[in-house]
Amino acid sequence: MISQTNSIGLWGIDGFGVTVETVVRPTIGGFDIVGLADTAVREAKQRVQSAVVNSGFDIPDSGITVNLAPADKKKEGSSYDLPILVTLMTALGQIKNSGLVREKCFIGELSLSGEVRGVNGVLCMCSAAKELGYREIFVPSENAMEGSVVDGIDVYGVKSVQELVNHLNGVQELRPVKADATAFDFDDFKGLDFADVKGQARAKRALEIAAAGGHNILLIGPPGSGKSMLAKRIPSILPKMNFDEAMTTTKIHSVAGLLQENASLVTTRPFRSPHHTMSPVSLSGGGRVPTPGEVSLAHNGVLFLDEFPEFGKSATEVLRQPIEDKQITITRASGRLTYPCSFMLVCAMNPCKCGYYGHPTKQCNCRQRDINSYLSKISGPLLDRIDIQIEVSSLSYDEISDKSKAESSLVIRERVNRARERAVKRYANDGFACNSNAEMTPAQIRKYCALDEQGDAILRAAFDNLGMSARAHDRILRLARTIADLAESESISANHVAEAVQMRSLDRKYWGR
């Protein structure tokens, strides 16, 4: 007898339909799985057989063949265990209604005892199942909350084989898991507030501009000046995520296996802070089966690179294309895979190895050759892609001992939100999804960043004197547009241009560019 059901395969964060067919023949025993299955899928036969027997059912000594269609797409992972078991038990008559099974979708790994274990990427699979027209999907119980945020499909959490068989045979029905989208708390990082940061008014202003426009920023200063402390508080002034952003971010984290058990959505903007010893593959993503790297895990959030020059040059150069394209394509022998990676890049560094080059009171112990070597680890093209470059100076005793309360993240966020809302309304009719000024296209820059005579003169002088590239020219205009939005001005004035230029001048001081 032949039985059939459905499952979902994954390629990146996209799912594709898989038809699982099983035939049981009255021949000498054997269990074969065909359909371009990898090792984990082929090993399913041992897990399935043991799970069936240990759940109180029998498998006769028959020939069993399982086909995973389409046969030209590679099937990977352990999520096919459950649909294989369902088709086998249907073919053996232990699940009664074969027509009902054909209409449903199943995902899950099996233990030898018959328990259903969680798998990665369930949110992506549930989204794909809905798009393919399925109305019911059965997933491991620990993944049920994750999958339930997909509207338009009933998601059932399954703990064991016995529980699933009872449901399909009408003995004891399961209830679908429902997530209340209105109950999600899209909140910021609790406990991290700019009110805790003493002084650093100029750095805070730069971070506010960066958050308002989605601009990349470089913080440079001596040890202990508060660079990391400032960077870790950036998510607290970024706009809260909306549902669509949360869905995309959760899909990436789900595929990477970073969601906690019984989690549903990632509701806070990601803040990724990898160590400087990481490899280029860890940053960009990859592996035999390409998985998301740090640039994708930071999607819709912040990628913070502390001690920036200590990162290998081969790793930092990986950032150049993702910063521009907001997505990264990974090519391996198994195929090409694209992950989204729209993030805000925040870098922090010392001006030299000892950290005190240019310090007003402390002596730098580095030779000029060593300073040049240290700074040269950051390439010109990468530095060109960082909109804001700001010095973070050491605090004086009076600033540290000041008892007054600094401005809170909540107050700063309100200004950031207003600036972002102006930008979204401005680009609403352009036919291009643009949520921040940093994402403006060249055509939008020409349309929305017109300068008056004074502003144009300041930008011309900066372009000639600082030796700017065309990319730097456009980034200053985007930055000036954000500064104007924070000032609630529709036009860009000379003051806005001047402030934007000041925030891009450190490359000449430290790198001589």
C-alpha positions as CSV (number, residue, x, y, z in Angstrom):
1,M,0.0,0.0,0.0
2,I,1.2,3.5,-0.8
3,S,0.5,6.4,1.6
4,Q,1.4,10.1,1.2
5,T,1.7,13.2,3.3
6,N,3.5,16.6,3.2
7,S,6.4,18.3,4.8
8,I,8.5,21.4,4.3
9,G,12.2,21.7,3.4
10,L,14.4,24.7,4.0
11,W,16.8,26.6,1.8
12,G,18.0,29.6,3.8
13,I,14.9,31.2,5.4
14,D,12.7,30.1,2.5
15,G,10.7,26.9,2.6
16,F,9.7,24.6,-0.2
17,G,7.1,21.8,-0.3
18,V,8.1,18.2,0.0
19,T,5.8,15.3,-0.7
20,V,6.6,12.2,1.5
21,E,5.5,8.9,-0.1
22,T,5.9,5.5,1.5
23,V,5.2,2.1,0.1
24,V,5.2,-1.2,2.1
25,R,5.7,-4.4,0.1
26,P,5.3,-8.0,1.3
27,T,8.9,-8.8,0.5
28,I,12.1,-9.4,2.4
29,G,12.6,-6.7,5.0
30,G,14.4,-3.5,4.1
31,F,14.0,0.2,4.6
32,D,15.1,2.6,1.9
33,I,14.8,6.4,1.7
34,V,15.3,8.0,-1.7
35,G,14.9,11.6,-3.0
36,L,18.4,13.2,-2.7
37,A,18.4,12.7,1.1
38,D,21.5,13.6,3.2
39,T,22.9,11.5,6.0
40,A,20.6,12.9,8.7
41,V,17.5,12.1,6.6
42,R,18.8,8.6,5.7
43,E,19.4,7.9,9.4
44,A,15.7,8.6,10.0
45,K,14.8,4.9,9.3
46,Q,16.4,3.8,12.6
47,R,14.7,6.6,14.6
48,V,11.3,6.0,12.9
49,Q,11.4,2.2,13.5
50,S,12.4,2.5,17.1
51,A,9.8,5.3,17.8
52,V,7.0,3.1,16.3
53,V,7.9,0.0,18.3
54,N,8.5,2.0,21.6
55,S,5.1,3.7,21.1
56,G,3.3,0.4,21.3
57,F,2.9,-0.4,17.6
58,D,4.3,-3.2,15.3
59,I,6.3,-3.1,12.1
60,P,6.0,-6.3,10.1
61,D,9.0,-7.7,8.3
62,S,8.3,-6.0,5.0
63,G,10.1,-4.0,2.3
64,I,9.7,-0.2,3.0
65,T,10.6,2.5,0.5
66,V,10.2,6.2,1.3
67,N,10.4,8.8,-1.5
68,L,10.9,12.5,-0.8
69,A,9.7,14.6,-3.8
70,P,10.8,16.6,-5.7
71,A,13.8,14.3,-6.1
72,D,16.1,17.0,-7.6
73,K,16.1,19.1,-4.4
74,K,18.4,18.1,-1.6
75,K,16.7,17.2,1.7
76,E,18.7,17.9,4.8
77,G,18.1,17.6,8.6
78,S,16.0,15.6,10.9
79,S,12.7,17.4,10.4
80,Y,11.5,14.6,8.0
81,D,11.3,12.0,10.8
82,L,7.7,12.8,11.7
83,P,6.2,12.8,8.2
84,I,8.0,9.6,7.3
85,L,6.6,7.9,10.5
86,V,3.1,9.2,9.6
87,T,3.2,7.8,6.1
88,L,4.6,4.5,7.3
89,M,1.9,4.0,10.0
90,T,-0.8,5.0,7.4
91,A,0.5,2.5,5.0
92,L,0.4,-0.2,7.7
93,G,-3.1,0.7,8.6
94,Q,-2.3,2.0,12.1
95,I,-3.4,5.5,11.1
96,K,-6.9,5.0,9.7
97,N,-7.7,8.0,7.5
98,S,-5.2,8.2,4.7
99,G,-7.1,10.9,2.8
100,L,-7.0,13.1,5.9
101,V,-3.2,12.7,6.2
102,R,-2.7,13.7,2.6
103,E,-4.1,17.2,3.4
104,K,-1.8,17.9,6.4
105,C,1.8,18.9,6.9
106,F,4.2,17.4,9.4
107,I,7.6,18.5,10.8
108,G,9.6,17.1,13.6
109,E,12.5,14.9,14.8
110,L,11.9,11.7,16.7
111,S,13.7,10.2,19.7
112,L,14.0,6.4,19.9
113,S,11.4,6.4,22.7
114,G,8.8,8.1,20.5
115,E,9.0,11.6,21.7
116,V,8.9,14.5,19.2
117,R,11.9,16.8,19.4
118,G,12.3,20.4,18.3
119,V,14.0,21.4,15.0
120,N,15.3,24.7,13.6
121,G,13.5,26.9,11.2
122,V,9.9,26.1,12.2
123,L,8.7,29.6,11.7
124,C,10.0,29.6,8.1
125,M,8.4,26.2,7.5
126,C,5.0,27.3,8.8
127,S,5.1,30.4,6.6
128,A,5.9,28.3,3.6
129,A,3.2,25.8,4.5
130,K,0.6,28.6,4.6
131,E,1.8,30.0,1.2
132,L,1.4,26.4,-0.2
133,G,-2.2,26.3,0.9
134,Y,-2.0,23.9,3.8
135,R,-4.5,24.6,6.6
136,E,-3.0,22.4,9.3
137,I,0.6,21.7,10.3
138,F,2.0,19.5,13.1
139,V,5.2,20.6,14.7
140,P,7.2,19.7,17.9
141,S,5.5,21.1,21.0
142,E,8.5,23.1,21.9
143,N,8.3,24.9,18.5
144,A,4.6,25.4,18.5
145,M,4.6,29.0,19.9
146,E,7.2,29.9,17.3
147,G,5.0,28.6,14.4
148,S,1.7,29.9,15.8
149,V,2.5,33.5,14.9
150,V,1.8,32.7,11.3
151,D,-1.8,33.7,10.6
152,G,-4.0,31.6,8.4
153,I,-2.8,28.1,9.4
154,D,-3.6,25.9,12.4
155,V,-0.4,24.9,14.2
156,Y,-0.5,21.8,16.5
157,G,2.2,21.1,19.0
158,V,3.0,17.4,19.3
159,K,4.9,15.8,22.2
160,S,4.9,12.1,21.2
161,V,4.0,9.6,18.5
162,Q,1.2,8.2,20.6
163,E,-0.4,11.6,21.0
164,L,-0.3,12.3,17.3
165,V,-1.7,8.9,16.4
166,N,-4.6,9.4,18.8
167,H,-5.4,12.7,17.3
168,L,-5.3,11.5,13.7
169,N,-7.5,8.5,14.6
170,G,-10.0,10.7,16.4
171,V,-9.3,9.1,19.9
172,Q,-8.1,12.3,21.6
173,E,-7.9,15.5,19.6
174,L,-5.2,18.1,20.0
175,R,-6.0,21.8,20.0
176,P,-4.1,24.2,17.8
177,V,-1.8,26.7,19.5
178,K,-2.8,30.3,19.0
179,A,-0.6,33.3,19.4
180,D,-2.0,36.7,20.2
181,A,-0.1,39.2,18.1
182,T,-1.5,42.1,20.1
183,A,0.1,40.7,23.2
184,F,3.7,41.0,22.0
185,D,5.8,43.5,23.8
186,F,8.1,45.1,21.3
187,D,10.3,46.6,24.0
188,D,13.8,48.0,24.2
189,F,16.8,46.7,26.2
190,K,15.6,46.9,29.8
191,G,18.1,48.3,32.2
192,L,20.4,50.0,29.6
193,D,19.7,53.7,29.6
194,F,21.6,56.8,28.3
195,A,20.8,58.4,31.6
196,D,23.6,56.3,33.1
197,V,26.2,57.8,30.9
198,K,28.1,60.8,32.3
199,G,29.1,63.6,30.0
200,Q,29.9,62.7,26.3
201,A,27.3,65.1,25.0
202,R,28.9,65.2,21.5
203,A,29.0,61.4,21.3
204,K,25.4,61.1,22.4
205,R,24.4,63.6,19.8
206,A,26.2,61.6,17.1
207,L,24.5,58.4,18.3
208,E,21.1,60.1,18.2
209,I,21.7,61.2,14.6
210,A,22.9,57.7,13.7
211,A,19.8,56.1,15.3
212,A,17.4,58.6,13.6
213,G,18.8,57.9,10.1
214,G,20.1,54.4,10.4
215,H,23.6,55.5,9.8
216,N,26.8,53.6,10.5
217,I,29.1,55.1,13.1
218,L,32.7,54.8,14.3
219,L,33.6,55.7,17.9
220,I,37.3,56.4,18.4
221,G,38.9,57.3,21.8
222,P,41.2,56.2,24.6
223,P,40.5,53.2,26.9
224,G,37.8,53.9,29.6
225,S,36.2,56.8,27.8
226,G,32.8,54.9,27.5
227,K,32.7,53.8,23.9
228,S,31.3,50.3,24.7
229,M,28.9,51.7,27.2
230,L,27.5,54.1,24.7
231,A,27.3,51.5,21.9
232,K,25.4,49.0,24.1
233,R,22.7,51.6,24.8
234,I,22.0,52.3,21.1
235,P,19.1,49.7,20.9
236,S,17.3,51.7,23.7
237,I,16.9,54.7,21.4
238,L,16.1,52.9,18.2
239,P,12.4,52.7,17.1
240,K,10.6,49.6,18.4
241,M,10.3,46.8,15.9
242,N,7.1,46.3,14.0
243,F,5.5,42.9,13.4
244,D,7.0,42.4,9.9
245,E,10.5,43.2,11.2
246,A,10.1,40.8,14.1
247,M,8.9,38.1,11.7
248,T,11.9,38.4,9.4
249,T,14.4,38.6,12.4
250,T,12.8,35.6,14.0
251,K,13.1,33.6,10.8
252,I,16.8,34.2,10.7
253,H,17.3,33.3,14.4
254,S,15.1,30.3,14.0
255,V,17.1,28.9,11.1
256,A,20.3,29.5,13.1
257,G,18.8,27.6,16.1
258,L,19.1,30.6,18.5
259,L,15.4,30.8,19.6
260,Q,14.7,29.6,23.1
261,E,12.3,26.8,23.8
262,N,8.6,27.9,23.6
263,A,9.7,31.3,22.2
264,S,7.5,32.9,19.6
265,L,9.0,36.2,18.3
266,V,12.2,38.1,18.7
267,T,10.7,41.3,20.0
268,T,13.8,43.4,20.7
269,R,16.2,44.7,18.1
270,P,19.2,42.4,17.9
271,F,22.5,43.6,19.3
272,R,25.3,41.4,18.1
273,S,28.8,41.9,19.5
274,P,31.1,39.2,18.1
275,H,34.7,38.8,19.4
276,H,37.5,40.1,17.2
277,T,39.0,36.6,16.8
278,M,36.0,35.5,14.6
279,S,36.5,34.2,11.1
280,P,35.2,35.7,7.9
281,V,32.7,32.8,7.6
282,S,31.3,33.5,11.1
283,L,30.7,37.1,10.1
284,S,29.2,36.5,6.7
285,G,27.6,33.1,7.1
286,G,28.5,29.9,5.4
287,G,29.4,26.3,6.1
288,R,28.6,23.1,4.2
289,V,24.9,24.0,4.5
290,P,25.1,27.9,4.6
291,T,23.8,29.2,7.9
292,P,23.3,32.9,8.8
293,G,26.4,34.8,10.0
294,E,26.6,37.8,12.4
295,V,25.7,40.2,9.7
296,S,22.4,38.4,9.2
297,L,21.8,37.8,12.9
298,A,22.0,41.6,13.3
299,H,19.3,42.2,10.7
300,N,17.0,45.0,11.8
301,G,19.4,45.7,14.7
302,V,22.9,46.6,15.6
303,L,26.2,44.9,14.7
304,F,28.8,46.2,17.2
305,L,32.5,45.6,16.4
306,D,34.6,46.5,19.5
307,E,38.3,46.9,19.1
308,F,37.7,47.3,15.4
309,P,41.3,47.2,14.1
310,E,41.8,43.9,16.0
311,F,39.4,42.1,13.6
312,G,41.2,40.3,10.7
313,K,41.2,42.3,7.5
314,S,39.7,39.4,5.6
315,A,36.8,39.5,8.1
316,T,36.1,43.3,8.0
317,E,36.3,43.5,4.2
318,V,33.4,41.1,4.2
319,L,31.2,44.0,5.4
320,R,31.6,46.1,2.3
321,Q,29.0,44.5,0.1
322,P,26.4,43.8,2.8
323,I,26.5,47.4,4.0
324,E,25.6,48.6,0.5
325,D,23.2,45.9,-0.6
326,K,21.4,45.1,2.8
327,Q,21.7,41.4,1.9
328,I,24.5,38.8,1.5
329,T,24.7,36.0,-1.0
330,I,26.7,32.9,0.0
331,T,27.8,30.5,-2.7
332,R,28.8,26.9,-1.9
333,A,28.9,23.7,-3.9
334,S,25.4,22.9,-2.8
335,G,24.1,26.2,-4.3
336,R,23.6,29.9,-3.7
337,L,21.8,31.3,-0.7
338,T,20.8,34.9,0.1
339,Y,20.1,36.2,3.6
340,P,18.9,39.7,4.5
341,C,21.3,41.8,6.6
342,S,20.0,45.4,7.0
343,F,21.9,46.4,10.2
344,M,23.4,49.5,11.8
345,L,27.2,49.1,12.0
346,V,28.7,50.5,15.2
347,C,32.5,50.3,15.5
348,A,34.7,51.3,18.5
349,M,38.4,51.5,18.6
350,N,41.4,53.0,20.3
351,P,43.6,55.4,18.2
352,C,46.6,53.2,18.7
353,K,47.8,50.0,20.4
354,C,48.3,51.6,23.8
355,G,45.2,53.7,23.3
356,Y,46.6,57.2,24.0
357,Y,47.7,58.6,20.7
358,G,46.5,62.2,20.6
359,H,45.5,62.1,24.3
360,P,45.8,65.6,25.9
361,T,47.5,64.4,29.2
362,K,48.7,60.8,28.8
363,Q,51.8,59.9,26.9
364,C,51.5,57.5,23.9
365,N,54.2,54.8,23.9
366,C,53.7,53.7,20.3
367,R,56.1,54.5,17.5
368,Q,54.6,56.4,14.6
369,R,55.2,53.3,12.4
370,D,53.2,51.2,14.7
371,I,50.4,53.8,14.9
372,N,50.2,53.9,11.1
373,S,50.2,50.1,10.9
374,Y,47.4,49.8,13.5
375,L,45.2,52.4,11.8
376,S,45.9,50.9,8.3
377,K,44.1,47.7,9.3
378,I,40.9,49.6,8.4
379,S,40.7,50.1,4.7
380,G,39.7,53.3,2.9
381,P,36.7,51.7,1.1
382,L,35.3,50.4,4.4
383,L,35.9,53.7,6.2
384,D,34.2,55.4,3.4
385,R,31.0,53.4,4.2
386,I,30.9,54.6,7.8
387,D,28.7,57.8,7.8
388,I,29.7,59.1,11.2
389,Q,33.2,59.2,12.7
390,I,33.3,60.7,16.2
391,E,35.9,61.1,18.9
392,V,35.0,60.0,22.4
393,S,37.3,61.9,24.8
394,S,38.2,61.0,28.4
395,L,36.0,62.4,31.1
396,S,37.2,65.0,33.6
397,Y,36.7,64.5,37.3
398,D,34.0,67.1,37.4
399,E,32.0,65.2,34.7
400,I,32.4,61.9,36.5
401,S,31.3,63.3,39.8
402,D,28.4,65.3,38.4
403,K,25.2,64.3,40.3
404,S,22.7,65.6,37.8
405,K,20.7,63.1,35.8
406,A,21.5,62.9,32.2
407,E,18.8,62.7,29.5
408,S,17.1,59.4,29.4
409,S,16.9,57.0,26.4
410,L,13.1,57.5,26.4
411,V,13.4,61.2,25.7
412,I,16.0,60.6,23.0
413,R,13.9,57.9,21.4
414,E,10.9,60.2,21.1
415,R,13.0,62.6,18.9
416,V,14.4,59.6,16.9
417,N,10.9,58.3,16.3
418,R,9.7,61.7,15.1
419,A,12.6,61.9,12.7
420,R,12.0,58.4,11.4
421,E,8.3,59.2,10.9
422,R,9.2,62.2,8.8
423,A,11.4,60.1,6.6
424,V,8.8,57.3,6.1
425,K,6.2,59.8,5.1
426,R,8.6,61.5,2.7
427,Y,9.4,58.3,0.9
428,A,5.9,56.7,1.0
429,N,5.0,57.5,-2.6
430,D,8.3,56.7,-4.2
431,G,7.6,53.1,-4.9
432,F,10.7,52.1,-3.0
433,A,10.7,50.6,0.5
434,C,12.9,53.1,2.4
435,N,12.6,53.2,6.1
436,S,15.5,55.5,6.9
437,N,17.6,58.2,5.4
438,A,20.7,55.9,5.2
439,E,18.8,53.8,2.6
440,M,18.1,56.6,0.2
441,T,18.8,55.8,-3.4
442,P,20.8,58.3,-5.6
443,A,17.5,59.5,-7.2
444,Q,16.0,60.2,-3.8
445,I,19.2,62.0,-2.7
446,R,18.8,64.4,-5.7
447,K,15.1,64.8,-4.9
448,Y,15.2,65.3,-1.2
449,C,18.6,66.7,-0.4
450,A,18.7,69.9,-2.4
451,L,21.0,72.5,-0.8
452,D,20.9,76.2,-0.7
453,E,23.8,78.3,-1.9
454,Q,25.5,78.4,1.5
455,G,25.1,74.7,2.1
456,D,26.4,73.9,-1.3
457,A,29.5,76.1,-0.7
458,I,30.3,74.3,2.6
459,L,29.9,70.9,1.0
460,R,32.1,71.9,-2.0
461,A,34.9,73.1,0.3
462,A,34.7,69.9,2.3
463,F,34.8,67.8,-0.9
464,D,37.9,69.6,-2.2
465,N,39.8,69.9,1.0
466,L,39.1,66.5,2.5
467,G,39.5,64.6,-0.8
468,M,36.1,63.0,-0.5
469,S,34.8,60.2,-2.8
470,A,31.4,60.3,-4.6
471,R,30.2,57.8,-2.0
472,A,31.3,60.1,0.9
473,H,29.6,63.0,-0.8
474,D,26.3,61.2,-0.9
475,R,26.6,60.0,2.7
476,I,27.1,63.5,3.9
477,L,23.9,64.5,2.1
478,R,22.0,61.6,3.7
479,L,23.5,62.6,7.1
480,A,22.5,66.3,6.6
481,R,19.0,65.1,5.7
482,T,18.8,63.3,9.1
483,I,20.0,66.3,11.0
484,A,17.4,68.4,9.3
485,D,14.7,65.8,10.2
486,L,15.8,65.9,13.9
487,A,15.4,69.7,13.7
488,E,11.9,69.2,12.2
489,S,13.0,71.1,9.1
490,E,12.0,70.1,5.6
491,S,14.8,72.0,4.0
492,I,18.5,71.4,4.6
493,S,20.4,74.5,5.8
494,A,24.0,75.3,5.9
495,N,24.2,74.5,9.6
496,H,22.9,71.0,8.9
497,V,25.6,70.4,6.2
498,A,28.3,71.8,8.5
499,E,27.4,69.4,11.3
500,A,27.3,66.5,8.9
501,V,30.8,67.4,7.5
502,Q,32.2,67.7,11.1
503,M,31.1,64.1,11.8
504,R,33.0,62.8,8.8
505,S,36.4,64.5,9.3
506,L,38.3,62.1,11.5
507,D,39.5,60.0,8.5
508,R,41.8,63.0,7.6
509,K,43.1,63.4,11.2
510,Y,44.0,59.8,11.8
511,W,44.3,58.2,8.4
512,G,45.5,61.3,6.4
513,R,42.7,60.7,3.8
